[in-house]
Amino acid sequence: MSLVIVGGNECMEREYVELCKKYNYKAKVYTKMSRGLQDIGSPDLMVLFTNTVSHKMIKCALSGAKSNNIPVARSHTSSKAALKNILDTYARA
């Protein structure tokens, strides 16, 4: 299963990926919009950390998710605990 994380802290990227591995998710993390979100692919879930992302990046991520029918989980905080709660919710489903 694959997962895309949009936003978050750059210093936490490795911890996000390691936590996702524990839930059998392969994760891509986009903390900046340098090239846009053009190589998202078709993941099973998109996690959107809304506090650490620009409005332009949010709009770009949501439009990509809508066009590819990707479920989106939003969180205002970008902590490891917030990601764990999201993964707990979606791993059971």
C-alpha positions in Angstrom: 0.0 0.0 0.0 1.2 3.5 -0.7 0.8 6.8 1.0 1.6 10.4 0.1 2.3 12.9 2.9 1.9 16.6 1.9 3.4 19.1 4.4 5.0 18.4 7.6 8.5 19.2 8.9 11.6 18.5 6.8 13.5 17.2 9.8 10.7 14.6 10.4 10.6 13.1 6.9 12.6 10.0 7.9 10.4 9.4 11.0 7.2 9.7 8.9 8.6 7.1 6.5 9.7 4.7 9.3 6.3 5.0 11.0 4.5 4.3 7.7 6.7 1.2 7.2 5.4 -0.2 10.5 1.9 0.0 9.1 3.0 -1.6 5.8 2.7 1.7 3.8 5.3 2.9 1.4 5.4 6.7 1.9 6.4 9.6 -0.2 6.8 12.9 1.6 6.4 16.4 0.1 7.3 19.1 2.5 8.0 21.8 -0.2 6.5 22.6 -3.5 9.7 22.9 -5.5 8.5 20.8 -8.5 4.9 20.7 -7.6 3.1 17.4 -6.9 3.4 16.0 -10.4 4.8 12.6 -9.5 2.3 11.6 -6.8 1.1 8.6 -8.8 -2.0 6.8 -7.4 -1.5 6.2 -3.7 -4.1 4.5 -1.5 -4.2 7.5 0.9 -3.0 11.1 1.0 -2.2 12.7 4.3 -2.4 16.5 4.3 -0.7 18.4 7.2 -2.5 21.8 6.8 -0.6 23.9 9.3 2.8 23.6 7.6 1.7 24.0 4.0 0.9 26.9 1.7 -2.6 27.4 0.4 -1.3 26.9 -3.1 0.1 23.5 -2.2 -3.1 22.5 -0.5 -5.2 23.4 -3.6 -2.7 21.5 -5.8 -2.8 18.4 -3.6 -6.6 18.4 -3.3 -7.1 18.8 -7.0 -4.7 15.9 -7.7 -6.5 13.7 -5.1 -9.9 14.6 -6.5 -9.0 13.8 -10.1 -7.5 10.4 -9.1 -10.1 9.5 -6.5 -7.6 9.4 -3.6 -8.9 9.6 -0.1 -7.5 12.5 1.9 -6.9 12.6 5.6 -6.3 16.1 7.0 -4.5 17.0 10.2 -3.7 20.5 11.5 -0.7 19.4 13.3 2.3 17.6 11.7 3.4 15.5 14.6 4.3 11.9 14.6 1.4 11.2 17.0 -1.0 12.9 14.5 0.3 10.6 11.7 0.0 7.6 14.0 -3.7 8.4 14.7 -4.4 8.7 11.0 -2.7 5.4 10.2 -4.5 3.7 13.0 -7.8 4.9 11.6 -7.1 4.0 7.9 -5.2 0.7 8.7 -8.3 -0.7 10.3 -10.6 0.3 7.4 
